[in-house]
Amino acid sequence: MFIFANLLLAIAHILDILLTVYMWIVIISALISWVNPDPYNPIVRFLKGITEPVYRPIRRVIGYRLGPIDISPMVVILAVIFIKYFFIGSLIELAYKLKRGGII
Protein backbone atom coordinates (compact mmCIF):
# COMPACT_ATOMS: atom_id res chain seq x y z
CA MET A 1 0.00 0.00 0.00
CA PHE A 2 2.92 2.34 0.57
CA ILE A 3 3.63 2.46 -3.20
CA PHE A 4 0.12 3.75 -3.89
CA ALA A 5 0.48 6.20 -1.00
CA ASN A 6 3.76 7.49 -2.45
CA LEU A 7 2.09 7.83 -5.85
CA LEU A 8 -0.72 9.87 -4.30
CA LEU A 9 1.81 12.06 -2.48
CA ALA A 10 3.75 12.67 -5.69
CA ILE A 11 0.58 13.56 -7.61
CA ALA A 12 -0.55 15.87 -4.82
CA HIS A 13 2.78 17.70 -4.72
CA ILE A 14 2.94 18.07 -8.51
CA LEU A 15 -0.62 19.42 -8.58
CA ASP A 16 0.26 21.80 -5.76
CA ILE A 17 3.23 23.14 -7.72
CA LEU A 18 1.16 23.49 -10.91
CA LEU A 19 -1.62 25.34 -9.09
CA THR A 20 0.90 27.67 -7.44
CA VAL A 21 2.49 28.45 -10.81
CA TYR A 22 -0.94 29.09 -12.34
CA MET A 23 -1.86 31.37 -9.46
CA TRP A 24 1.28 33.43 -10.11
CA ILE A 25 0.46 33.53 -13.82
CA VAL A 26 -2.98 34.93 -12.95
CA ILE A 27 -1.42 37.53 -10.64
CA ILE A 28 1.11 38.61 -13.28
CA SER A 29 -1.62 38.74 -15.92
CA ALA A 30 -3.77 40.94 -13.67
CA LEU A 31 -0.85 43.27 -12.96
CA ILE A 32 0.02 43.55 -16.64
CA SER A 33 -3.59 44.39 -17.47
CA TRP A 34 -3.29 47.57 -15.39
CA VAL A 35 -0.88 49.03 -17.92
CA ASN A 36 -1.35 49.15 -21.66
CA PRO A 37 0.80 46.22 -22.84
CA ASP A 38 1.70 45.56 -26.45
CA PRO A 39 -0.85 42.94 -27.60
CA TYR A 40 1.71 41.44 -29.99
CA ASN A 41 4.29 40.78 -27.27
CA PRO A 42 4.73 37.00 -26.98
CA ILE A 43 4.66 37.11 -23.18
CA VAL A 44 1.42 39.08 -23.15
CA ARG A 45 -0.10 36.71 -25.72
CA PHE A 46 0.95 33.69 -23.64
CA LEU A 47 -0.54 35.17 -20.47
CA LYS A 48 -3.80 36.06 -22.21
CA GLY A 49 -3.97 32.69 -23.93
CA ILE A 50 -3.58 30.78 -20.68
CA THR A 51 -5.85 32.94 -18.49
CA GLU A 52 -8.67 34.13 -20.77
CA PRO A 53 -10.31 30.68 -21.15
CA VAL A 54 -10.66 30.55 -17.36
CA TYR A 55 -11.81 34.17 -17.04
CA ARG A 56 -14.49 33.89 -19.76
CA PRO A 57 -17.04 31.72 -17.87
CA ILE A 58 -16.55 33.76 -14.71
CA ARG A 59 -17.14 37.00 -16.61
CA ARG A 60 -20.25 35.48 -18.17
CA VAL A 61 -21.70 34.68 -14.74
CA ILE A 62 -20.47 37.68 -12.75
CA GLY A 63 -20.06 40.21 -15.52
CA TYR A 64 -18.68 43.64 -14.80
CA ARG A 65 -20.87 44.36 -11.78
CA LEU A 66 -18.27 46.56 -10.15
CA GLY A 67 -18.08 48.84 -13.15
CA PRO A 68 -14.68 48.91 -14.80
CA ILE A 69 -13.14 46.61 -12.18
CA ASP A 70 -12.66 43.03 -13.36
CA ILE A 71 -12.82 40.67 -10.39
CA SER A 72 -12.44 37.45 -12.38
CA PRO A 73 -8.70 37.14 -11.50
CA MET A 74 -9.60 37.35 -7.82
CA VAL A 75 -12.24 34.64 -8.25
CA VAL A 76 -9.70 32.41 -10.01
CA ILE A 77 -7.12 32.98 -7.27
CA LEU A 78 -9.69 32.13 -4.59
CA ALA A 79 -10.68 28.99 -6.51
CA VAL A 80 -7.04 27.92 -6.78
CA ILE A 81 -6.52 28.48 -3.04
CA PHE A 82 -9.67 26.49 -2.28
CA ILE A 83 -8.54 23.61 -4.50
CA LYS A 84 -5.11 23.65 -2.88
CA TYR A 85 -6.48 23.49 0.65
CA PHE A 86 -9.38 21.11 0.00
CA PHE A 87 -8.35 18.74 -2.79
CA ILE A 88 -4.57 18.72 -2.42
CA GLY A 89 -4.83 18.62 1.38
CA SER A 90 -7.26 15.71 1.18
CA LEU A 91 -4.95 13.81 -1.20
CA ILE A 92 -1.97 14.29 1.10
CA GLU A 93 -3.95 13.25 4.17
CA LEU A 94 -5.28 10.18 2.35
CA ALA A 95 -1.76 9.22 1.30
CA TYR A 96 -0.45 9.48 4.86
CA LYS A 97 -3.37 7.40 6.16
CA LEU A 98 -2.62 4.78 3.53
CA LYS A 99 1.03 4.73 4.62
CA ARG A 100 0.04 4.16 8.24
CA GLY A 101 -2.48 1.51 7.23
CA GLY A 102 -5.44 3.45 8.58
CA ILE A 103 -7.68 2.84 5.57
CA ILE A 104 -8.78 -0.64 4.59
A tleap script that builds the chain and sets N, CA, C and O, in Angstrom:
source leaprc.protein.ff14SB
mol = sequence {
  NMET PHE ILE PHE ALA ASN LEU LEU LEU ALA
  ILE ALA HIE ILE LEU ASP ILE LEU LEU THR
  VAL TYR MET TRP ILE VAL ILE ILE SER ALA
  LEU ILE SER TRP VAL ASN PRO ASP PRO TYR
  ASN PRO ILE VAL ARG PHE LEU LYS GLY ILE
  THR GLU PRO VAL TYR ARG PRO ILE ARG ARG
  VAL ILE GLY TYR ARG LEU GLY PRO ILE ASP
  ILE SER PRO MET VAL VAL ILE LEU ALA VAL
  ILE PHE ILE LYS TYR PHE PHE ILE GLY SER
  LEU ILE GLU LEU ALA TYR LYS LEU LYS ARG
  GLY GLY ILE CILE
}
set mol.1.N position { 0.813 -1.200 0.000 }
set mol.1.CA position { 0.000 0.000 0.000 }
set mol.1.C position { 0.852 1.259 0.000 }
set mol.1.O position { 0.398 2.317 -0.435 }
set mol.2.N position { 2.084 1.153 0.484 }
set mol.2.CA position { 2.925 2.341 0.566 }
set mol.2.C position { 3.296 2.871 -0.816 }
set mol.2.O position { 3.565 4.063 -0.964 }
set mol.3.N position { 3.315 1.999 -1.837 }
set mol.3.CA position { 3.630 2.461 -3.195 }
set mol.3.C position { 2.507 3.348 -3.711 }
set mol.3.O position { 2.761 4.396 -4.305 }
set mol.4.N position { 1.256 2.928 -3.486 }
set mol.4.CA position { 0.121 3.746 -3.892 }
set mol.4.C position { 0.087 5.048 -3.102 }
set mol.4.O position { -0.263 6.095 -3.646 }
set mol.5.N position { 0.447 4.990 -1.833 }
set mol.5.CA position { 0.485 6.198 -1.003 }
set mol.5.C position { 1.549 7.164 -1.515 }
set mol.5.O position { 1.319 8.372 -1.572 }
set mol.6.N position { 2.712 6.632 -1.889 }
set mol.6.CA position { 3.760 7.494 -2.447 }
set mol.6.C position { 3.339 8.086 -3.787 }
set mol.6.O position { 3.677 9.229 -4.095 }
set mol.7.N position { 2.604 7.315 -4.585 }
set mol.7.CA position { 2.089 7.831 -5.853 }
set mol.7.C position { 1.116 8.981 -5.605 }
set mol.7.O position { 1.178 10.011 -6.275 }
set mol.8.N position { 0.221 8.797 -4.639 }
set mol.8.CA position { -0.721 9.873 -4.297 }
set mol.8.C position { 0.011 11.116 -3.794 }
set mol.8.O position { -0.352 12.238 -4.148 }
set mol.9.N position { 1.033 10.921 -2.977 }
set mol.9.CA position { 1.815 12.061 -2.484 }
set mol.9.C position { 2.499 12.796 -3.633 }
set mol.9.O position { 2.497 14.026 -3.677 }
set mol.10.N position { 3.078 12.049 -4.553 }
set mol.10.CA position { 3.750 12.671 -5.693 }
set mol.10.C position { 2.764 13.447 -6.557 }
set mol.10.O position { 3.059 14.566 -6.979 }
set mol.11.N position { 1.604 12.870 -6.824 }
set mol.11.CA position { 0.580 13.555 -7.613 }
set mol.11.C position { 0.114 14.817 -6.898 }
set mol.11.O position { -0.058 15.864 -7.523 }
set mol.12.N position { -0.089 14.713 -5.590 }
set mol.12.CA position { -0.546 15.872 -4.822 }
set mol.12.C position { 0.484 16.998 -4.856 }
set mol.12.O position { 0.122 18.164 -5.013 }
set mol.13.N position { 1.753 16.661 -4.713 }
set mol.13.CA position { 2.784 17.702 -4.715 }
set mol.13.C position { 2.950 18.333 -6.098 }
set mol.13.O position { 3.169 19.539 -6.208 }
set mol.14.N position { 2.848 17.524 -7.146 }
set mol.14.CA position { 2.943 18.073 -8.507 }
set mol.14.C position { 1.759 18.985 -8.790 }
set mol.14.O position { 1.931 20.063 -9.358 }
set mol.15.N position { 0.552 18.563 -8.397 }
set mol.15.CA position { -0.623 19.417 -8.582 }
set mol.15.C position { -0.504 20.707 -7.775 }
set mol.15.O position { -0.918 21.772 -8.234 }
set mol.16.N position { 0.058 20.610 -6.583 }
set mol.16.CA position { 0.264 21.797 -5.756 }
set mol.16.C position { 1.203 22.786 -6.445 }
set mol.16.O position { 0.943 23.989 -6.461 }
set mol.17.N position { 2.282 22.277 -7.007 }
set mol.17.CA position { 3.230 23.144 -7.723 }
set mol.17.C position { 2.568 23.768 -8.943 }
set mol.17.O position { 2.725 24.964 -9.187 }
set mol.18.N position { 1.824 22.967 -9.717 }
set mol.18.CA position { 1.162 23.492 -10.915 }
set mol.18.C position { 0.130 24.562 -10.567 }
set mol.18.O position { 0.025 25.576 -11.257 }
set mol.19.N position { -0.626 24.335 -9.504 }
set mol.19.CA position { -1.616 25.338 -9.089 }
set mol.19.C position { -0.947 26.613 -8.589 }
set mol.19.O position { -1.449 27.710 -8.834 }
set mol.20.N position { 0.171 26.481 -7.898 }
set mol.20.CA position { 0.902 27.667 -7.443 }
set mol.20.C position { 1.442 28.460 -8.628 }
set mol.20.O position { 1.357 29.688 -8.645 }
set mol.21.N position { 1.990 27.769 -9.608 }
set mol.21.CA position { 2.491 28.450 -10.813 }
set mol.21.C position { 1.343 29.145 -11.537 }
set mol.21.O position { 1.490 30.284 -11.981 }
set mol.22.N position { 0.198 28.467 -11.659 }
set mol.22.CA position { -0.936 29.089 -12.339 }
set mol.22.C position { -1.448 30.306 -11.567 }
set mol.22.O position { -1.853 31.301 -12.168 }
set mol.23.N position { -1.429 30.223 -10.250 }
set mol.23.CA position { -1.859 31.371 -9.457 }
set mol.23.C position { -0.944 32.572 -9.716 }
set mol.23.O position { -1.424 33.700 -9.835 }
set mol.24.N position { 0.370 32.338 -9.803 }
set mol.24.CA position { 1.283 33.435 -10.105 }
set mol.24.C position { 1.091 33.955 -11.521 }
set mol.24.O position { 1.259 35.150 -11.764 }
set mol.25.N position { 0.742 33.084 -12.456 }
set mol.25.CA position { 0.457 33.528 -13.817 }
set mol.25.C position { -0.769 34.442 -13.819 }
set mol.25.O position { -0.787 35.457 -14.514 }
set mol.26.N position { -1.783 34.084 -13.046 }
set mol.26.CA position { -2.984 34.930 -12.946 }
set mol.26.C position { -2.638 36.274 -12.321 }
set mol.26.O position { -3.121 37.309 -12.779 }
set mol.27.N position { -1.815 36.273 -11.291 }
set mol.27.CA position { -1.417 37.526 -10.637 }
set mol.27.C position { -0.634 38.410 -11.606 }
set mol.27.O position { -0.891 39.611 -11.696 }
set mol.28.N position { 0.309 37.830 -12.321 }
set mol.28.CA position { 1.105 38.607 -13.282 }
set mol.28.C position { 0.224 39.127 -14.405 }
set mol.28.O position { 0.386 40.264 -14.849 }
set mol.29.N position { -0.707 38.300 -14.865 }
set mol.29.CA position { -1.620 38.738 -15.920 }
set mol.29.C position { -2.490 39.907 -15.453 }
set mol.29.O position { -2.736 40.846 -16.210 }
set mol.30.N position { -2.952 39.842 -14.208 }
set mol.30.CA position { -3.771 40.939 -13.674 }
set mol.30.C position { -2.948 42.217 -13.539 }
set mol.30.O position { -3.436 43.307 -13.837 }
set mol.31.N position { -1.708 42.086 -13.091 }
set mol.31.CA position { -0.850 43.270 -12.961 }
set mol.31.C position { -0.523 43.880 -14.321 }
set mol.31.O position { -0.492 45.102 -14.466 }
set mol.32.N position { -0.283 43.041 -15.301 }
set mol.32.CA position { 0.021 43.552 -16.640 }
set mol.32.C position { -1.198 44.232 -17.248 }
set mol.32.O position { -1.059 45.166 -18.037 }
set mol.33.N position { -2.387 43.772 -16.889 }
set mol.33.CA position { -3.587 44.386 -17.466 }
set mol.33.C position { -3.809 45.809 -16.962 }
set mol.33.O position { -4.591 46.551 -17.556 }
set mol.34.N position { -3.146 46.203 -15.891 }
set mol.34.CA position { -3.290 47.567 -15.386 }
set mol.34.C position { -2.588 48.580 -16.270 }
set mol.34.O position { -2.977 49.748 -16.302 }
set mol.35.N position { -1.569 48.154 -16.983 }
set mol.35.CA position { -0.883 49.032 -17.924 }
set mol.35.C position { -1.394 48.699 -19.318 }
set mol.35.O position { -2.220 47.801 -19.480 }
set mol.36.N position { -0.921 49.398 -20.299 }
set mol.36.CA position { -1.347 49.147 -21.664 }
set mol.36.C position { -0.252 48.353 -22.381 }
set mol.36.O position { 0.604 48.938 -23.046 }
set mol.37.N position { -0.277 47.010 -22.247 }
set mol.37.CA position { 0.804 46.224 -22.837 }
set mol.37.C position { 0.639 46.090 -24.348 }
set mol.37.O position { -0.458 46.247 -24.883 }
set mol.38.N position { 1.728 45.804 -25.013 }
set mol.38.CA position { 1.702 45.556 -26.445 }
set mol.38.C position { 1.009 44.214 -26.690 }
set mol.38.O position { 1.500 43.184 -26.227 }
set mol.39.N position { -0.126 44.199 -27.411 }
set mol.39.CA position { -0.848 42.939 -27.595 }
set mol.39.C position { -0.097 41.925 -28.459 }
set mol.39.O position { -0.472 40.753 -28.497 }
set mol.40.N position { 0.945 42.354 -29.144 }
set mol.40.CA position { 1.712 41.436 -29.993 }
set mol.40.C position { 2.951 40.886 -29.283 }
set mol.40.O position { 3.692 40.088 -29.858 }
set mol.41.N position { 3.174 41.303 -28.059 }
set mol.41.CA position { 4.289 40.781 -27.275 }
set mol.41.C position { 4.013 39.305 -26.967 }
set mol.41.O position { 2.919 38.967 -26.514 }
set mol.42.N position { 4.986 38.427 -27.205 }
set mol.42.CA position { 4.731 36.998 -26.978 }
set mol.42.C position { 4.403 36.649 -25.526 }
set mol.42.O position { 3.638 35.719 -25.271 }
set mol.43.N position { 4.968 37.379 -24.587 }
set mol.43.CA position { 4.664 37.106 -23.177 }
set mol.43.C position { 3.222 37.483 -22.865 }
set mol.43.O position { 2.515 36.745 -22.180 }
set mol.44.N position { 2.793 38.629 -23.368 }
set mol.44.CA position { 1.418 39.076 -23.149 }
set mol.44.C position { 0.441 38.110 -23.819 }
set mol.44.O position { -0.597 37.780 -23.246 }
set mol.45.N position { 0.769 37.662 -25.019 }
set mol.45.CA position { -0.097 36.713 -25.725 }
set mol.45.C position { -0.177 35.387 -24.974 }
set mol.45.O position { -1.247 34.783 -24.893 }
set mol.46.N position { 0.945 34.934 -24.426 }
set mol.46.CA position { 0.945 33.694 -23.640 }
set mol.46.C position { 0.068 33.850 -22.400 }
set mol.46.O position { -0.748 32.979 -22.097 }
set mol.47.N position { 0.238 34.963 -21.683 }
set mol.47.CA position { -0.543 35.174 -20.466 }
set mol.47.C position { -2.036 35.254 -20.775 }
set mol.47.O position { -2.856 34.679 -20.060 }
set mol.48.N position { -2.378 35.965 -21.835 }
set mol.48.CA position { -3.803 36.063 -22.214 }
set mol.48.C position { -4.339 34.711 -22.663 }
set mol.48.O position { -5.462 34.337 -22.326 }
set mol.49.N position { -3.525 33.977 -23.430 }
set mol.49.CA position { -3.973 32.685 -23.928 }
set mol.49.C position { -4.206 31.659 -22.835 }
set mol.49.O position { -5.054 30.778 -22.974 }
set mol.50.N position { -3.460 31.771 -21.754 }
set mol.50.CA position { -3.583 30.783 -20.679 }
set mol.50.C position { -4.598 31.205 -19.604 }
set mol.50.O position { -5.085 30.362 -18.851 }
set mol.51.N position { -4.916 32.497 -19.529 }
set mol.51.CA position { -5.851 32.941 -18.493 }
set mol.51.C position { -7.254 33.264 -19.024 }
set mol.51.O position { -8.238 33.078 -18.308 }
set mol.52.N position { -7.354 33.732 -20.235 }
set mol.52.CA position { -8.669 34.130 -20.766 }
set mol.52.C position { -9.681 32.994 -20.814 }
set mol.52.O position { -10.851 33.236 -20.516 }
set mol.53.N position { -9.298 31.747 -21.178 }
set mol.53.CA position { -10.312 30.678 -21.151 }
set mol.53.C position { -10.894 30.419 -19.765 }
set mol.53.O position { -12.019 29.934 -19.654 }
set mol.54.N position { -10.152 30.732 -18.716 }
set mol.54.CA position { -10.663 30.553 -17.356 }
set mol.54.C position { -11.495 31.765 -16.940 }
set mol.54.O position { -12.491 31.627 -16.230 }
set mol.55.N position { -11.082 32.947 -17.383 }
set mol.55.CA position { -11.814 34.168 -17.036 }
set mol.55.C position { -13.185 34.226 -17.715 }
set mol.55.O position { -14.147 34.722 -17.128 }
set mol.56.N position { -13.276 33.722 -18.941 }
set mol.56.CA position { -14.486 33.890 -19.756 }
set mol.56.C position { -15.750 33.392 -19.069 }
set mol.56.O position { -16.724 34.143 -19.016 }
set mol.57.N position { -15.794 32.154 -18.532 }
set mol.57.CA position { -17.039 31.723 -17.873 }
set mol.57.C position { -17.361 32.524 -16.613 }
set mol.57.O position { -18.528 32.739 -16.283 }
set mol.58.N position { -16.320 32.960 -15.918 }
set mol.58.CA position { -16.545 33.765 -14.710 }
set mol.58.C position { -17.132 35.115 -15.095 }
set mol.58.O position { -18.055 35.605 -14.444 }
set mol.59.N position { -16.600 35.710 -16.144 }
set mol.59.CA position { -17.137 37.000 -16.607 }
set mol.59.C position { -18.565 36.856 -17.107 }
set mol.59.O position { -19.367 37.779 -16.971 }
set mol.60.N position { -18.889 35.696 -17.688 }
set mol.60.CA position { -20.246 35.480 -18.168 }
set mol.60.C position { -21.224 35.430 -17.005 }
set mol.60.O position { -22.335 35.951 -17.104 }
set mol.61.N position { -20.819 34.804 -15.900 }
set mol.61.CA position { -21.703 34.677 -14.741 }
set mol.61.C position { -21.733 35.968 -13.930 }
set mol.61.O position { -22.806 36.473 -13.600 }
set mol.62.N position { -20.557 36.500 -13.608 }
set mol.62.CA position { -20.474 37.681 -12.753 }
set mol.62.C position { -20.635 38.960 -13.547 }
set mol.62.O position { -21.306 39.894 -13.108 }
set mol.63.N position { -20.020 38.999 -14.712 }
set mol.63.CA position { -20.063 40.213 -15.524 }
set mol.63.C position { -19.175 41.285 -14.926 }
set mol.63.O position { -18.281 41.004 -14.127 }
set mol.64.N position { -19.429 42.485 -15.315 }
set mol.64.CA position { -18.684 43.636 -14.796 }
set mol.64.C position { -19.578 44.391 -13.833 }
set mol.64.O position { -19.940 45.540 -14.085 }
set mol.65.N position { -19.934 43.752 -12.734 }
set mol.65.CA position { -20.870 44.361 -11.783 }
set mol.65.C position { -20.253 45.462 -10.953 }
set mol.65.O position { -20.967 46.269 -10.357 }
set mol.66.N position { -18.944 45.502 -10.907 }
set mol.66.CA position { -18.273 46.557 -10.154 }
set mol.66.C position { -17.809 47.670 -11.072 }
set mol.66.O position { -16.864 48.393 -10.755 }
set mol.67.N position { -18.468 47.808 -12.202 }
set mol.67.CA position { -18.080 48.843 -13.150 }
set mol.67.C position { -16.866 48.413 -13.939 }
set mol.67.O position { -16.851 47.321 -14.508 }
set mol.68.N position { -15.851 49.251 -13.984 }
set mol.68.CA position { -14.681 48.910 -14.798 }
set mol.68.C position { -13.731 47.914 -14.137 }
set mol.68.O position { -12.739 47.507 -14.741 }
set mol.69.N position { -14.030 47.522 -12.899 }
set mol.69.CA position { -13.140 46.608 -12.178 }
set mol.69.C position { -13.484 45.167 -12.539 }
set mol.69.O position { -14.628 44.737 -12.398 }
set mol.70.N position { -12.491 44.437 -12.999 }
set mol.70.CA position { -12.661 43.033 -13.356 }
set mol.70.C position { -12.208 42.179 -12.176 }
set mol.70.O position { -11.028 42.164 -11.827 }
set mol.71.N position { -13.163 41.466 -11.562 }
set mol.71.CA position { -12.824 40.672 -10.390 }
set mol.71.C position { -12.597 39.200 -10.735 }
set mol.71.O position { -12.392 38.385 -9.835 }
set mol.72.N position { -12.631 38.848 -12.014 }
set mol.72.CA position { -12.436 37.446 -12.383 }
set mol.72.C position { -11.063 36.908 -11.973 }
set mol.72.O position { -10.989 35.740 -11.591 }
set mol.73.N position { -9.955 37.691 -12.024 }
set mol.73.CA position { -8.700 37.140 -11.504 }
set mol.73.C position { -8.769 36.810 -10.015 }
set mol.73.O position { -8.185 35.819 -9.575 }
set mol.74.N position { -9.465 37.616 -9.247 }
set mol.74.CA position { -9.600 37.351 -7.816 }
set mol.74.C position { -10.405 36.073 -7.578 }
set mol.74.O position { -10.089 35.295 -6.678 }
set mol.75.N position { -11.441 35.859 -8.382 }
set mol.75.CA position { -12.242 34.643 -8.252 }
set mol.75.C position { -11.397 33.424 -8.595 }
set mol.75.O position { -11.490 32.396 -7.924 }
set mol.76.N position { -10.577 33.531 -9.630 }
set mol.76.CA position { -9.704 32.413 -10.013 }
set mol.76.C position { -8.681 32.131 -8.913 }
set mol.76.O position { -8.429 30.972 -8.585 }
set mol.77.N position { -8.100 33.167 -8.350 }
set mol.77.CA position { -7.122 32.977 -7.272 }
set mol.77.C position { -7.781 32.318 -6.061 }
set mol.77.O position { -7.199 31.417 -5.456 }
set mol.78.N position { -8.977 32.753 -5.706 }
set mol.78.CA position { -9.685 32.133 -4.586 }
set mol.78.C position { -10.033 30.677 -4.882 }
set mol.78.O position { -9.978 29.834 -3.987 }
set mol.79.N position { -10.390 30.377 -6.126 }
set mol.79.CA position { -10.684 28.992 -6.506 }
set mol.79.C position { -9.429 28.129 -6.423 }
set mol.79.O position { -9.491 26.985 -5.971 }
set mol.80.N position { -8.295 28.669 -6.857 }
set mol.80.CA position { -7.037 27.924 -6.783 }
set mol.80.C position { -6.670 27.666 -5.322 }
set mol.80.O position { -6.251 26.561 -4.979 }
set mol.81.N position { -6.821 28.657 -4.472 }
set mol.81.CA position { -6.516 28.477 -3.044 }
set mol.81.C position { -7.448 27.436 -2.428 }
set mol.81.O position { -7.011 26.604 -1.634 }
set mol.82.N position { -8.723 27.479 -2.789 }
set mol.82.CA position { -9.673 26.493 -2.279 }
set mol.82.C position { -9.284 25.086 -2.717 }
set mol.82.O position { -9.297 24.155 -1.911 }
set mol.83.N position { -8.938 24.930 -3.987 }
set mol.83.CA position { -8.537 23.614 -4.500 }
set mol.83.C position { -7.282 23.130 -3.797 }
set mol.83.O position { -7.163 21.949 -3.470 }
set mol.84.N position { -6.336 24.050 -3.561 }
set mol.84.CA position { -5.105 23.650 -2.885 }
set mol.84.C position { -5.381 23.170 -1.465 }
set mol.84.O position { -4.834 22.153 -1.039 }
set mol.85.N position { -6.215 23.884 -0.737 }
set mol.85.CA position { -6.482 23.488 0.652 }
set mol.85.C position { -7.389 22.268 0.735 }
set mol.85.O position { -7.159 21.390 1.566 }
set mol.86.N position { -8.411 22.197 -0.105 }
set mol.86.CA position { -9.378 21.113 -0.002 }
set mol.86.C position { -8.895 19.858 -0.711 }
set mol.86.O position { -8.728 18.820 -0.070 }
set mol.87.N position { -8.668 19.927 -2.001 }
set mol.87.CA position { -8.354 18.736 -2.789 }
set mol.87.C position { -6.938 18.231 -2.532 }
set mol.87.O position { -6.739 17.047 -2.260 }
set mol.88.N position { -5.962 19.119 -2.616 }
set mol.88.CA position { -4.567 18.715 -2.417 }
set mol.88.C position { -4.367 18.272 -0.965 }
set mol.88.O position { -3.702 17.268 -0.707 }
set mol.89.N position { -4.933 19.007 -0.034 }
set mol.89.CA position { -4.830 18.622 1.379 }
set mol.89.C position { -5.459 17.267 1.643 }
set mol.89.O position { -4.919 16.467 2.408 }
set mol.90.N position { -6.598 17.003 1.013 }
set mol.90.CA position { -7.256 15.706 1.176 }
set mol.90.C position { -6.419 14.579 0.576 }
set mol.90.O position { -6.322 13.499 1.158 }
set mol.91.N position { -5.814 14.831 -0.589 }
set mol.91.CA position { -4.954 13.814 -1.196 }
set mol.91.C position { -3.752 13.489 -0.309 }
set mol.91.O position { -3.399 12.324 -0.129 }
set mol.92.N position { -3.142 14.512 0.231 }
set mol.92.CA position { -1.972 14.294 1.098 }
set mol.92.C position { -2.377 13.541 2.367 }
set mol.92.O position { -1.683 12.619 2.795 }
set mol.93.N position { -3.485 13.932 2.956 }
set mol.93.CA position { -3.951 13.247 4.165 }
set mol.93.C position { -4.314 11.794 3.874 }
set mol.93.O position { -4.014 10.909 4.675 }
set mol.94.N position { -4.954 11.542 2.736 }
set mol.94.CA position { -5.281 10.177 2.352 }
set mol.94.C position { -4.017 9.347 2.143 }
set mol.94.O position { -3.958 8.184 2.541 }
set mol.95.N position { -3.018 9.946 1.523 }
set mol.95.CA position { -1.762 9.221 1.299 }
set mol.95.C position { -1.088 8.864 2.617 }
set mol.95.O position { -0.584 7.751 2.769 }
set mol.96.N position { -1.073 9.785 3.564 }
set mol.96.CA position { -0.454 9.482 4.858 }
set mol.96.C position { -1.241 8.423 5.632 }
set mol.96.O position { -0.652 7.598 6.331 }
set mol.97.N position { -2.569 8.447 5.509 }
set mol.97.CA position { -3.366 7.401 6.159 }
set mol.97.C position { -3.113 6.045 5.522 }
set mol.97.O position { -3.078 5.025 6.209 }
set mol.98.N position { -2.936 6.038 4.201 }
set mol.98.CA position { -2.617 4.780 3.525 }
set mol.98.C position { -1.255 4.257 3.970 }
set mol.98.O position { -1.075 3.050 4.133 }
set mol.99.N position { -0.308 5.149 4.165 }
set mol.99.CA position { 1.025 4.733 4.623 }
set mol.99.C position { 0.968 4.107 6.010 }
set mol.99.O position { 1.652 3.121 6.284 }
set mol.100.N position { 0.156 4.679 6.872 }
set mol.100.CA position { 0.039 4.162 8.237 }
set mol.100.C position { -0.845 2.927 8.301 }
set mol.100.O position { -0.860 2.218 9.307 }
set mol.101.N position { -1.582 2.670 7.225 }
set mol.101.CA position { -2.485 1.507 7.228 }
set mol.101.C position { -3.815 1.799 7.869 }
set mol.101.O position { -4.498 0.881 8.321 }
set mol.102.N position { -4.199 3.063 7.918 }
set mol.102.CA position { -5.439 3.447 8.576 }
set mol.102.C position { -6.677 3.221 7.747 }
set mol.102.O position { -7.783 3.205 8.289 }
set mol.103.N position { -6.525 3.042 6.432 }
set mol.103.CA position { -7.684 2.837 5.567 }
set mol.103.C position { -7.614 1.421 5.010 }
set mol.103.O position { -6.577 0.969 4.525 }
set mol.104.N position { -8.748 0.740 5.095 }
set mol.104.CA position { -8.780 -0.639 4.595 }
set mol.104.C position { -9.353 -0.670 3.207 }
set mol.104.O position { -9.465 -1.740 2.609 }
savepdb mol mol.pdb
quit
